[in-house]
């Protein structure tokens, strides 16, 4: 007696053309591994971006005090001192750079222009910059405004490049962790 699957030529999970079906534990391990890769990429990209933002601050085009607004969105400014609010705001910014943006990049990178992951990361950085340049604008005028626009764009290009570089590095390695 044959089953419907046998009649239609479908393979059962055990007969999956010689491929081994991953177990739930292996799937969870892969998800955790990929999450760590994304977090590492986001950390590298955010660290590189921070260097460019520090240069912008030296030129008077960016103020790290604007990170305090992120903490204020969570009403942390009510319980933290102003200096600590900036630090916590930056940590929130770093957390987003290590979680939200790498996850989004992993989801859409194949649709972005660029011949490699780092170049697609630059395209991704440009998309992120369009929101950042408005959200972190601090009443700059004249040359400071031009420097702000250019250096925050460069910072986002650098973020995306670093993010994509880490993704590419780990994608080409056979043994990860």
ABEGO torsion letter per residue (X at the ends): XBBAAAAAGBBBAAABGGBBBBBAAAAAAAAAAAAAAAAAAAAAAAAAAAAAAAAAAAAGABBAAAAAAAAAAAGAAAABBAAAAAAAAAAAAAAAAAAAAAAAAAAAAAABBEABAAAAAAAAAAAAAAAAAAAABAGBBEAAAAAAAAAAAAAAAAAAAAAAAAAAAAAABABBX
